Each structure stands twice: as structure tokens, then as C-alpha cells.
Amino acid sequence: MAKLSKNRSLQWPLVAEFVFNVTDTMVNTAGVNTTLGAAAGTVFDAIGLPPGAVVIGGDVTVDVASNDASTATLAVGDSASATRYLAATSIKTAARTALTLTGFRGNGEDIRLTLANA
């Protein structure tokens, strides 16, 4: 039987923030420079995570609501699951929506945003 001892390999949480407006431009996952709000279903990698990372908190905060004619949603996930952290959520109202924390330990997948608008 192995003798266990306390673990001293603690580390501070890494923190990242990604602030954007739908009029900003970014290179999407297809490598095309595009305006975030220009086309429905645009997908962008927003935050690079190190291998082994576990998302322990986060939220989407809409300060200025979308004025699209019908739908405007944002999903937060990664390259393996587009909605791992947040299913498609309306951005037509100013609000804060907490991410869904799954305990998923990644292999370095980027945090990915999927914007769907009319």
C-alpha cells in the first residue's frame, strides 16, 4: 500500500477576459477576417487554454443589447463541443449569464464563440 502525502503543487487560477462588440473584426475559425455581426453562424476562437486546463468560472455579460431584427445568440464552447460552457443564449437583452461549469479537463482547446444572428 502506498503512503500518501499532501500535495504542494498548487497554482493560482489563470484569468482571461475577452471583450468585443459585434462591429469588431476578427479572424474566424476558417481563417477569414470578418465582422463578428456580419454573418449568421460565425465562429471565433477567443481564448487559448493550456493543456489540462479546467474552466472554473466565467460569464457572458451583454452591456449593449443586439438590435438584430430577429435572433441574436451567442454560444460558448471549444473545438470539440460548440456549447460546452454555454448553449446558444440571447444577446438581445442586456444581462449577465454564468457559464455552465462541467469540470472538463481539456487538451489545449481554445474557448470558442459561436455568434448566430439574423
PyMOL commands that set and color helices and strands:
alter all, ss='L'
color gray80, all
select strands_A, chain A and resi 25-27+33-35+42-47+51-54+59-62+72-77+86-90+95-98+105-107+111-117
alter strands_A, ss='S'
color yellow, strands_A
deselect
rebuild
show_as cartoon
